[in-house]
Each structure stands twice: as C-alpha cells, then as structure tokens.
C-alpha cells in the first residue's frame, strides 16, 4: 500500500473530525428525539392520568350513588319483610279465630238443631193434646146441652113433684160439674195455645 492510497493524514484527520461532528450532531438529534419522545409520552400519560382520574371520579360517584340506592332498596326490603312478618302473624291469628268461630258455630248449629227437633216434638204433643182437649170440650158441651134440654123437658112435665126436684138437683149438680170441667179444659186449651205460639217464635 503506497502513501497515495492511504491518503493524506490531514484529510483523514479532517474527515474524522467531520464524522465526529456529524456523529455528535446525530447523537444530539437522537438525544433531542428521545427527550422530546419522553416528554411527549409523559404529557400523554399526564393527560391519560387526568382522564383516568376523571373517569375514576365519575365511577366513584356512580358507585356511591348505586350504593345509596342499594341501601335504600335494602331498607325497603327489610321494611317489606317486617310488614310481611306482621301480616303473617295477623293472618295466623285470624285463621285461629276463624277456626274457633267455625267450631263454636258448629256447636251452636248442633244445639239449635237438637232444640228445633225437641220443639217440633213438643209442638206435635201439644197439638195432639189440644185436639184431644178440644174434643173433650165439645163432648162436655154436648152433654151440658143435652142435660139442659132434659132439664127443661122435665121441668114442664114434673114441675110440682118431689121426684122432679130431686132429679133436677142431681142434674144441676152434674151440669155444674161439667161446667167446671169445661172451664178447666178451656184454661188448659188456652195454656197449650200460648205454649204452642211461644215455641213457634
């Protein structure tokens, strides 16, 4: 290799200086680029951080609002459960009262049915007794009328005889006894009628 091929050291030195200067310039550019990139990235991150903080604040507000709504809903549910428990207790009391009243009603109905059956039997007895007494009353009235007629007939034919007086006295006593019996029967009939009317009410 000759001297000409190797070049001039001064030129080489200048070239080296030039390359170093270029290298330094590029290094500075790279440094500026890197710094500007990091700054830009940092600003970007700051903006993102601000946005994230705003989003977080909005989300915190929504979460707090939802928690308030949840607490309100839980209070409403607790109140409704309390009302439901009270209603269940009241319903149970009403059912027990209803069962008790139904039981009492069945007993009253059975007692009333038995009383009605008893009153119907009593009514039948009273009606039969009333028919019997009315028949007896008619029979006594007929006997009384018959004796009165006999008395009137005898009065005209035996007015002056002792036999007539005795006969008359006996008949009058009989009529008086029949009249007493008739009055007793009438009183019994009225009493039975009142009893019958009372049972029908």
NUGU-928975 format. One record per atom (N, C-alpha, C): atom name; residue in three letters; z, y, x. Coordinates in steps of 0.001 Angstrom, whole numbers, plus 500000, padded with zeros to 6 digits. Example, Ala and Ser with C-alpha at 12.3 -4.5 7.8 and 13.67 -1.06 7.14 Angstrom:
2
REC,N,Ala,507800,494310,513190
REC,CA,Ala,507800,495500,512300
REC,C,Ala,507800,496700,513200
REC,N,Ser,507080,497750,512850
REC,CA,Ser,507140,498940,513670
REC,C,Ser,507870,500030,512900
! end
This chain:
201
REC,N,Unk,500000,498854,500843
REC,CA,Unk,500000,500000,500000
REC,C,Unk,500000,501233,500907
REC,N,Unk,499052,502089,500700
REC,CA,Unk,498963,503250,501579
REC,C,Unk,499721,504423,501027
REC,N,Unk,499758,505377,501694
REC,CA,Unk,500538,506554,501370
REC,C,Unk,499978,507260,500155
REC,N,Unk,498610,507233,500060
REC,CA,Unk,497983,507910,498914
REC,C,Unk,498307,507199,497609
REC,N,Unk,498359,505849,497677
REC,CA,Unk,498663,505102,496434
REC,C,Unk,500081,505320,495954
REC,N,Unk,500974,505478,496879
REC,CA,Unk,502350,505696,496492
REC,C,Unk,502549,507060,495880
REC,N,Unk,501682,507996,496089
REC,CA,Unk,501801,509313,495522
REC,C,Unk,502683,510206,496342
REC,N,Unk,502665,511438,495907
REC,CA,Unk,503442,512448,496578
REC,C,Unk,504878,512356,496116
REC,N,Unk,505819,512269,497030
REC,CA,Unk,507214,512200,496600
REC,C,Unk,507640,513389,495765
REC,N,Unk,507064,514510,496077
REC,CA,Unk,507421,515715,495316
REC,C,Unk,506935,515582,493890
REC,N,Unk,505693,515081,493817
REC,CA,Unk,505165,514877,492466
REC,C,Unk,506004,513846,491700
REC,N,Unk,506342,512816,492454
REC,CA,Unk,507193,511802,491815
REC,C,Unk,508524,512398,491395
REC,N,Unk,509042,513236,492314
REC,CA,Unk,510320,513872,492001
REC,C,Unk,510175,514754,490767
REC,N,Unk,509083,515445,490660
REC,CA,Unk,508857,516315,489509
REC,C,Unk,508698,515495,488226
REC,N,Unk,507942,514392,488441
REC,CA,Unk,507760,513513,487274
REC,C,Unk,509097,512958,486815
REC,N,Unk,509920,512571,487812
REC,CA,Unk,511237,512035,487453
REC,C,Unk,512068,513092,486739
REC,N,Unk,512014,514310,487281
REC,CA,Unk,512737,515427,486642
REC,C,Unk,512212,515651,485232
REC,N,Unk,510872,515611,485138
REC,CA,Unk,510251,515804,483818
REC,C,Unk,510670,514713,482839
REC,N,Unk,510628,513446,483334
REC,CA,Unk,511030,512328,482470
REC,C,Unk,512497,512426,482074
REC,N,Unk,513310,512868,483094
REC,CA,Unk,514733,513014,482785
REC,C,Unk,514959,514102,481728
REC,N,Unk,514201,515170,481901
REC,CA,Unk,514322,516258,480925
REC,C,Unk,513882,515776,479522
REC,N,Unk,512763,515056,479535
REC,CA,Unk,512287,514512,478249
REC,C,Unk,513304,513549,477658
REC,N,Unk,513849,512747,478574
REC,CA,Unk,514854,511769,478113
REC,C,Unk,516082,512482,477547
REC,N,Unk,516488,513524,478294
REC,CA,Unk,517646,514295,477819
REC,C,Unk,517331,514950,476475
REC,N,Unk,516106,515455,476368
REC,CA,Unk,515706,516094,475103
REC,C,Unk,515738,515081,473954
REC,N,Unk,515195,513864,474254
REC,CA,Unk,515179,512834,473214
REC,C,Unk,516599,512367,472881
REC,N,Unk,517417,512295,473953
REC,CA,Unk,518817,511921,473710
REC,C,Unk,519499,512944,472815
REC,N,Unk,519198,514231,473090
REC,CA,Unk,519788,515287,472265
REC,C,Unk,519298,515188,470817
REC,N,Unk,518000,514890,470715
REC,CA,Unk,517442,514731,469363
REC,C,Unk,518093,513558,468626
REC,N,Unk,518228,512469,469435
REC,CA,Unk,518875,511290,468838
REC,C,Unk,520298,511613,468423
REC,N,Unk,521009,512345,469330
REC,CA,Unk,522391,512728,469025
REC,C,Unk,522443,513620,467775
REC,N,Unk,521550,514632,467748
REC,CA,Unk,521497,515506,466576
REC,C,Unk,521175,514718,465304
REC,N,Unk,520228,513803,465469
REC,CA,Unk,519845,512982,464311
REC,C,Unk,521030,512159,463820
REC,N,Unk,521700,511547,464851
REC,CA,Unk,522855,510721,464485
REC,C,Unk,523948,511561,463825
REC,N,Unk,524222,512757,464429
REC,CA,Unk,525257,513622,463849
REC,C,Unk,524855,514110,462466
REC,N,Unk,523618,514547,462368
REC,CA,Unk,523136,515011,461050
REC,C,Unk,523177,513877,460030
REC,N,Unk,522832,512659,460459
REC,CA,Unk,522851,511499,459548
REC,C,Unk,524272,511225,459075
REC,N,Unk,525210,511259,460074
REC,CA,Unk,526606,511003,459703
REC,C,Unk,527151,512101,458791
REC,N,Unk,526762,513353,459113
REC,CA,Unk,527215,514443,458245
REC,C,Unk,526634,514298,456835
REC,N,Unk,525356,513998,456839
REC,CA,Unk,524709,513821,455520
REC,C,Unk,525347,512655,454775
REC,N,Unk,525590,511610,455554
REC,CA,Unk,526229,510443,454936
REC,C,Unk,527641,510792,454450
REC,N,Unk,528362,511588,455266
REC,CA,Unk,529719,511988,454878
REC,C,Unk,529695,512862,453625
REC,N,Unk,528761,513831,453585
REC,CA,Unk,528643,514670,452377
REC,C,Unk,528314,513830,451154
REC,N,Unk,527410,512873,451428
REC,CA,Unk,527030,511977,450323
REC,C,Unk,528235,511188,449819
REC,N,Unk,528993,510708,450849
REC,CA,Unk,530188,509940,450480
REC,C,Unk,531211,510816,449757
REC,N,Unk,531324,512105,450230
REC,CA,Unk,532249,513012,449547
REC,C,Unk,531832,513234,448092
REC,N,Unk,530536,513443,447901
REC,CA,Unk,530042,513617,446538
REC,C,Unk,530288,512364,445695
REC,N,Unk,529987,511209,446323
REC,CA,Unk,530253,509952,445601
REC,C,Unk,531739,509802,445290
REC,N,Unk,532575,510206,446292
REC,CA,Unk,534019,510114,446089
REC,C,Unk,534467,511017,444942
REC,N,Unk,533911,512258,444943
REC,CA,Unk,534235,513181,443850
REC,C,Unk,533815,512591,442513
REC,N,Unk,532591,512028,442468
REC,CA,Unk,532088,511415,441229
REC,C,Unk,532962,510238,440806
REC,N,Unk,533334,509447,441848
REC,CA,Unk,534193,508287,441558
REC,C,Unk,535558,508729,441038
REC,N,Unk,536092,509808,441653
REC,CA,Unk,537379,510334,441176
REC,C,Unk,537270,510834,439729
REC,N,Unk,536148,511520,439437
REC,CA,Unk,535920,511989,438060
REC,C,Unk,535796,510799,437107
REC,N,Unk,535020,509794,437552
REC,CA,Unk,534873,508587,436716
REC,C,Unk,536228,507902,436519
REC,N,Unk,537011,507864,437641
REC,CA,Unk,538337,507232,437542
REC,C,Unk,539236,508003,436575
REC,N,Unk,539187,509344,436659
REC,CA,Unk,540000,510161,435749
REC,C,Unk,539584,509919,434300
REC,N,Unk,538255,509847,434084
REC,CA,Unk,537760,509592,432722
REC,C,Unk,538213,508212,432240
REC,N,Unk,538101,507237,433147
REC,CA,Unk,538528,505881,432792
REC,C,Unk,540030,505825,432561
REC,N,Unk,540813,506546,433407
REC,CA,Unk,542263,506598,433200
REC,C,Unk,542601,507188,431840
REC,N,Unk,541851,508265,431490
REC,CA,Unk,542084,508888,430181
REC,C,Unk,541759,507913,429054
REC,N,Unk,540630,507209,429189
REC,CA,Unk,540250,506241,428164
REC,C,Unk,541264,505104,428082
REC,N,Unk,541727,504641,429267
REC,CA,Unk,542727,503566,429287
REC,C,Unk,544023,504024,428626
REC,N,Unk,544450,505268,428972
REC,CA,Unk,545683,505789,428364
REC,C,Unk,545529,505930,426849
REC,N,Unk,544353,506419,426448
REC,CA,Unk,544084,506568,425017
REC,C,Unk,544093,505207,424321
REC,N,Unk,543455,504218,424944
REC,CA,Unk,543420,502868,424370
REC,C,Unk,544813,502248,424340
REC,N,Unk,545626,502534,425394
REC,CA,Unk,546992,502023,425404
REC,C,Unk,547815,502646,424277
REC,N,Unk,547607,503949,424027
REC,CA,Unk,548284,504612,422908
REC,C,Unk,547861,503986,421576
REC,N,Unk,546546,503766,421430
REC,CA,Unk,546046,503126,420206
REC,C,Unk,546603,501715,420063
REC,N,Unk,546707,501024,421212
REC,CA,Unk,547251,499658,421187
REC,C,Unk,548716,499674,420760
REC,N,Unk,549498,500647,421340
REC,CA,Unk,550903,500749,420948
REC,C,Unk,551036,501080,419467
REC,N,Unk,550171,501999,418982
REC,CA,Unk,550198,502345,417555
REC,C,Unk,549859,501131,416694
REC,N,Unk,548833,500371,417143
REC,CA,Unk,548445,499162,416403
REC,C,Unk,549568,498127,416424
REC,N,Unk,550230,497994,417579
REC,CA,Unk,551343,497045,417669
REC,C,Unk,552494,497455,416753
REC,N,Unk,552745,498779,416674
REC,CA,Unk,553792,499264,415758
REC,C,Unk,553429,498967,414308
REC,N,Unk,552150,499198,413971
REC,CA,Unk,551689,498909,412599
REC,C,Unk,551823,497417,412304
REC,N,Unk,551415,496579,413290
REC,CA,Unk,551515,495123,413102
REC,C,Unk,552972,494705,412934
REC,N,Unk,553856,495292,413769
REC,CA,Unk,555286,494954,413671
REC,C,Unk,555841,495368,412304
REC,N,Unk,555409,496564,411837
REC,CA,Unk,555867,497033,410525
REC,C,Unk,555344,496124,409414
REC,N,Unk,554059,495734,409542
REC,CA,Unk,553475,494839,408535
REC,C,Unk,554169,493475,408544
REC,N,Unk,554496,492981,409737
REC,CA,Unk,555213,491707,409818
REC,C,Unk,556600,491818,409183
REC,N,Unk,557249,492977,409421
REC,CA,Unk,558561,493204,408809
REC,C,Unk,558439,493246,407287
REC,N,Unk,557409,493989,406796
REC,CA,Unk,557162,494040,405344
REC,C,Unk,556860,492647,404805
REC,N,Unk,556082,491878,405566
REC,CA,Unk,555731,490525,405130
REC,C,Unk,556974,489646,405037
REC,N,Unk,557867,489800,406038
REC,CA,Unk,559114,489016,406013
REC,C,Unk,559954,489395,404801
REC,N,Unk,560054,490718,404539
REC,CA,Unk,560821,491163,403364
REC,C,Unk,560208,490629,402077
REC,N,Unk,558871,490689,402001
REC,CA,Unk,558195,490190,400799
REC,C,Unk,558385,488682,400635
REC,N,Unk,558360,487958,401757
REC,CA,Unk,558574,486508,401680
REC,C,Unk,559979,486200,401173
REC,N,Unk,560977,486958,401678
REC,CA,Unk,562358,486759,401214
REC,C,Unk,562469,487099,399730
REC,N,Unk,561842,488229,399326
REC,CA,Unk,561879,488631,397917
REC,C,Unk,561163,487607,397040
REC,N,Unk,560013,487114,397523
REC,CA,Unk,559255,486117,396770
REC,C,Unk,560072,484837,396596
REC,N,Unk,560778,484441,397674
REC,CA,Unk,561606,483248,397601
REC,C,Unk,562720,483433,396579
REC,N,Unk,563348,484630,396580
REC,CA,Unk,564415,484919,395616
REC,C,Unk,563871,484883,394190
REC,N,Unk,562672,485468,394004
REC,CA,Unk,562063,485481,392665
REC,C,Unk,561717,484063,392201
REC,N,Unk,561214,483242,393124
REC,CA,Unk,560891,481855,392772
REC,C,Unk,562154,481088,392380
REC,N,Unk,563238,481308,393140
REC,CA,Unk,564503,480647,392810
REC,C,Unk,565006,481116,391450
REC,N,Unk,564900,482448,391190
REC,CA,Unk,565322,482986,389898
REC,C,Unk,564465,482422,388776
REC,N,Unk,563150,482325,389025
REC,CA,Unk,562237,481792,388020
REC,C,Unk,562570,480327,387706
REC,N,Unk,562821,479540,388759
REC,CA,Unk,563182,478139,388556
REC,C,Unk,564483,478012,387759
REC,N,Unk,565453,478886,388085
REC,CA,Unk,566727,478880,387376
REC,C,Unk,566526,479234,385910
REC,N,Unk,565714,480269,385657
REC,CA,Unk,565447,480685,384273
REC,C,Unk,564683,479604,383518
REC,N,Unk,563732,478962,384200
REC,CA,Unk,562980,477879,383550
REC,C,Unk,563915,476723,383192
REC,N,Unk,564831,476403,384100
REC,CA,Unk,565810,475342,383839
REC,C,Unk,566690,475712,382652
REC,N,Unk,567186,476971,382651
REC,CA,Unk,568017,477435,381534
REC,C,Unk,567220,477431,380234
REC,N,Unk,565947,477837,380318
REC,CA,Unk,565106,477863,379124
REC,C,Unk,564902,476455,378566
REC,N,Unk,564700,475467,379480
REC,CA,Unk,564537,474083,379023
REC,C,Unk,565793,473593,378310
REC,N,Unk,566952,473926,378905
REC,CA,Unk,568218,473514,378278
REC,C,Unk,568367,474179,376910
REC,N,Unk,568088,475494,376856
REC,CA,Unk,568187,476212,375578
REC,C,Unk,567201,475649,374552
REC,N,Unk,565999,475322,375032
REC,CA,Unk,564996,474766,374132
REC,C,Unk,565454,473413,373582
REC,N,Unk,566003,472570,374486
REC,CA,Unk,566503,471266,374035
REC,C,Unk,567650,471435,373036
REC,N,Unk,568580,472367,373361
REC,CA,Unk,569695,472606,372441
REC,C,Unk,569198,473138,371102
REC,N,Unk,568229,474051,371168
REC,CA,Unk,567686,474623,369939
REC,C,Unk,566953,473557,369121
REC,N,Unk,566217,472681,369826
REC,CA,Unk,565523,471597,369120
REC,C,Unk,566521,470679,368419
REC,N,Unk,567602,470337,369140
REC,CA,Unk,568642,469495,368531
REC,C,Unk,569285,470196,367338
REC,N,Unk,569535,471524,367478
REC,CA,Unk,570156,472273,366374
REC,C,Unk,569224,472330,365173
REC,N,Unk,567929,472530,365454
REC,CA,Unk,566957,472566,364345
REC,C,Unk,566916,471222,363633
REC,N,Unk,566896,470136,364428
REC,CA,Unk,566896,468805,363811
REC,C,Unk,568156,468596,362963
REC,N,Unk,569305,469034,363527
REC,CA,Unk,570565,468908,362783
REC,C,Unk,570521,469742,361495
REC,N,Unk,570008,470982,361595
REC,CA,Unk,569942,471853,360418
REC,C,Unk,568975,471302,359369
REC,N,Unk,567889,470705,359840
REC,CA,Unk,566939,470112,358886
REC,C,Unk,567583,468954,358128
REC,N,Unk,568363,468140,358858
REC,CA,Unk,569067,467034,358197
REC,C,Unk,570098,467568,357212
REC,N,Unk,570841,468616,357660
REC,CA,Unk,571833,469232,356777
REC,C,Unk,571157,469835,355551
REC,N,Unk,569998,470474,355800
REC,CA,Unk,569262,471067,354682
REC,C,Unk,568854,469990,353673
REC,N,Unk,568366,468865,354195
REC,CA,Unk,567972,467769,353305
REC,C,Unk,569160,467256,352495
REC,N,Unk,570317,467110,353206
REC,CA,Unk,571516,466663,352497
REC,C,Unk,571924,467655,351407
REC,N,Unk,571908,468949,351777
REC,CA,Unk,572308,469989,350821
REC,C,Unk,571363,470019,349625
REC,N,Unk,570043,469898,349923
REC,CA,Unk,569067,469899,348825
REC,C,Unk,569281,468714,347888
REC,N,Unk,569535,467543,348517
REC,CA,Unk,569797,466359,347683
REC,C,Unk,571064,466537,346854
REC,N,Unk,572118,467080,347507
REC,CA,Unk,573372,467315,346789
REC,C,Unk,573186,468352,345697
REC,N,Unk,572382,469364,345968
REC,CA,Unk,572107,470405,344988
REC,C,Unk,571385,469830,343773
REC,N,Unk,570381,468983,344056
REC,CA,Unk,569655,468325,342942
REC,C,Unk,570624,467481,342114
REC,N,Unk,571494,466763,342827
REC,CA,Unk,572472,465908,342145
REC,C,Unk,573433,466735,341280
REC,N,Unk,573912,467841,341860
REC,CA,Unk,574850,468686,341114
REC,C,Unk,574167,469376,339939
REC,N,Unk,572938,469820,340133
REC,CA,Unk,572209,470444,339029
REC,C,Unk,571967,469441,337900
REC,N,Unk,571677,468180,338285
REC,CA,Unk,571502,467137,337282
REC,C,Unk,572810,466889,336525
REC,N,Unk,573911,466825,337310
REC,CA,Unk,575228,466648,336677
REC,C,Unk,575548,467820,335774
REC,N,Unk,575192,469010,336204
REC,CA,Unk,575441,470209,335405
REC,C,Unk,574665,470164,334097
REC,N,Unk,573389,469756,334184
REC,CA,Unk,572593,469627,332959
REC,C,Unk,573188,468581,332011
REC,N,Unk,573629,467464,332620
REC,CA,Unk,574241,466396,331799
REC,C,Unk,575491,466907,331096
REC,N,Unk,576326,467658,331832
REC,CA,Unk,577544,468215,331215
REC,C,Unk,577215,469214,330119
REC,N,Unk,576178,470038,330392
REC,CA,Unk,575763,470997,329358
REC,C,Unk,575291,470277,328094
REC,N,Unk,574535,469211,328319
REC,CA,Unk,574064,468428,327164
REC,C,Unk,575229,467818,326396
REC,N,Unk,576194,467238,327156
REC,CA,Unk,577384,466673,326498
REC,C,Unk,578157,467742,325749
REC,N,Unk,578275,468907,326379
REC,CA,Unk,579011,470006,325763
REC,C,Unk,578335,470452,324466
REC,N,Unk,577000,470589,324544
REC,CA,Unk,576253,470986,323340
REC,C,Unk,576384,469928,322238
REC,N,Unk,576324,468658,322667
REC,CA,Unk,576436,467565,321697
REC,C,Unk,577806,467563,321019
REC,N,Unk,578846,467736,321829
REC,CA,Unk,580204,467760,321274
REC,C,Unk,580414,468968,320376
REC,N,Unk,579841,470104,320806
REC,CA,Unk,579960,471313,319969
REC,C,Unk,579279,471098,318620
REC,N,Unk,578120,470455,318681
REC,CA,Unk,577412,470169,317408
REC,C,Unk,578207,469200,316536
REC,N,Unk,578748,468153,317166
REC,CA,Unk,579576,467196,316406
REC,C,Unk,580777,467910,315784
REC,N,Unk,581336,468819,316578
REC,CA,Unk,582497,469550,316080
REC,C,Unk,582126,470390,314863
REC,N,Unk,580957,471050,314999
REC,CA,Unk,580506,471857,313853
REC,C,Unk,580222,470986,312636
REC,N,Unk,579596,469804,312870
REC,CA,Unk,579299,468895,311753
REC,C,Unk,580587,468400,311091
REC,N,Unk,581567,468033,311926
REC,CA,Unk,582841,467526,311399
REC,C,Unk,583625,468632,310702
REC,N,Unk,583473,469854,311203
REC,CA,Unk,584219,470957,310594
REC,C,Unk,583825,471143,309134
REC,N,Unk,582569,470939,308837
REC,CA,Unk,582115,471141,307459
REC,C,Unk,582521,469990,306540
REC,N,Unk,582572,468783,307087
REC,CA,Unk,582858,467614,306247
REC,C,Unk,584338,467292,306166
REC,N,Unk,585139,467626,307208
REC,CA,Unk,586547,467239,307223
REC,C,Unk,587439,468440,307538
REC,N,Unk,587116,469512,306947
REC,CA,Unk,587831,470727,307261
REC,C,Unk,589305,470656,306910
REC,N,Unk,589650,469968,305844
REC,CA,Unk,591036,470003,305352
REC,C,Unk,591858,468769,305682
REC,N,Unk,591310,467843,306342
REC,CA,Unk,592060,466611,306587
REC,C,Unk,592759,466659,307940
REC,N,Unk,593894,465910,308039
REC,CA,Unk,594632,465806,309298
REC,C,Unk,593821,465089,310371
REC,N,Unk,593062,464126,309910
REC,CA,Unk,592224,463380,310845
REC,C,Unk,591249,464301,311548
REC,N,Unk,590741,465248,310777
REC,CA,Unk,589798,466199,311345
REC,C,Unk,590475,467043,312409
REC,N,Unk,591694,467480,312168
REC,CA,Unk,592422,468321,313118
REC,C,Unk,592657,467584,314435
REC,N,Unk,593062,466312,314291
REC,CA,Unk,593273,465517,315498
REC,C,Unk,591962,465324,316266
REC,N,Unk,590950,464979,315472
REC,CA,Unk,589632,464772,316093
REC,C,Unk,589143,466047,316764
REC,N,Unk,589375,467159,316027
REC,CA,Unk,588946,468464,316537
REC,C,Unk,589670,468802,317846
REC,N,Unk,590975,468551,317876
REC,CA,Unk,591760,468861,319067
REC,C,Unk,591297,468026,320267
REC,N,Unk,591015,466731,319992
REC,CA,Unk,590560,465858,321074
REC,C,Unk,589203,466323,321616
REC,N,Unk,588321,466686,320686
REC,CA,Unk,587001,467141,321106
REC,C,Unk,587086,468470,321878
REC,N,Unk,587955,469379,321371
REC,CA,Unk,588097,470657,322047
REC,C,Unk,588638,470474,323466
REC,N,Unk,589585,469538,323603
REC,CA,Unk,590096,469247,324945
REC,C,Unk,588996,468691,325849
REC,N,Unk,588177,467823,325238
REC,CA,Unk,587051,467263,326003
REC,C,Unk,586070,468355,326414
REC,N,Unk,585776,469237,325434
REC,CA,Unk,584858,470355,325725
REC,C,Unk,585428,471245,326817
REC,N,Unk,586745,471521,326734
REC,CA,Unk,587381,472354,327742
REC,C,Unk,587308,471700,329134
REC,N,Unk,587545,470375,329170
REC,CA,Unk,587466,469660,330447
REC,C,Unk,586040,469694,331001
REC,N,Unk,585071,469475,330076
REC,CA,Unk,583677,469526,330513
REC,C,Unk,583301,470930,330994
REC,N,Unk,583845,471939,330286
REC,CA,Unk,583564,473326,330716
REC,C,Unk,584123,473591,332113
REC,N,Unk,585354,473103,332358
REC,CA,Unk,585961,473248,333689
REC,C,Unk,585115,472536,334751
REC,N,Unk,584714,471297,334423
REC,CA,Unk,583864,470556,335358
REC,C,Unk,582550,471308,335625
REC,N,Unk,582024,471868,334531
REC,CA,Unk,580764,472605,334649
REC,C,Unk,580922,473826,335561
REC,N,Unk,582054,474541,335403
REC,CA,Unk,582306,475716,336251
REC,C,Unk,582448,475315,337721
REC,N,Unk,583147,474186,337937
REC,CA,Unk,583307,473688,339320
REC,C,Unk,581947,473330,339915
REC,N,Unk,581118,472651,339110
REC,CA,Unk,579783,472276,339575
REC,C,Unk,578933,473511,339885
REC,N,Unk,579044,474527,339004
REC,CA,Unk,578285,475755,339250
REC,C,Unk,578715,476418,340558
REC,N,Unk,580017,476453,340788
REC,CA,Unk,580535,477041,342024
REC,C,Unk,580025,476266,343241
REC,N,Unk,580015,474927,343120
REC,CA,Unk,579519,474107,344236
REC,C,Unk,578021,474337,344471
REC,N,Unk,577292,474481,343334
REC,CA,Unk,575857,474743,343446
REC,C,Unk,575608,476067,344161
REC,N,Unk,576341,477111,343765
REC,CA,Unk,576178,478421,344409
REC,C,Unk,576530,478353,345897
REC,N,Unk,577625,477632,346197
REC,CA,Unk,578044,477497,347591
REC,C,Unk,576969,476795,348422
REC,N,Unk,576397,475721,347851
REC,CA,Unk,575348,474991,348552
REC,C,Unk,574088,475836,348727
REC,N,Unk,573784,476642,347701
REC,CA,Unk,572617,477523,347814
REC,C,Unk,572804,478529,348947
REC,N,Unk,574007,479105,349026
REC,CA,Unk,574301,480052,350111
REC,C,Unk,574210,479381,351473
REC,N,Unk,574739,478185,351574
REC,CA,Unk,574679,477437,352829
REC,C,Unk,573252,477147,353203
REC,N,Unk,572438,476772,352197
REC,CA,Unk,571018,476470,352439
REC,C,Unk,570288,477712,352936
REC,N,Unk,570554,478863,352299
REC,CA,Unk,569914,480113,352712
REC,C,Unk,570349,480500,354131
REC,N,Unk,571627,480291,354445
REC,CA,Unk,572155,480616,355783
REC,C,Unk,571489,479757,356858
REC,N,Unk,571272,478491,356556
REC,CA,Unk,570640,477579,357538
REC,C,Unk,569179,477937,357767
REC,N,Unk,568534,478519,356733
REC,CA,Unk,567121,478842,356843
REC,C,Unk,566878,480097,357669
REC,N,Unk,567916,480918,357912
REC,CA,Unk,567758,482165,358660
REC,C,Unk,567712,481874,360145
! end
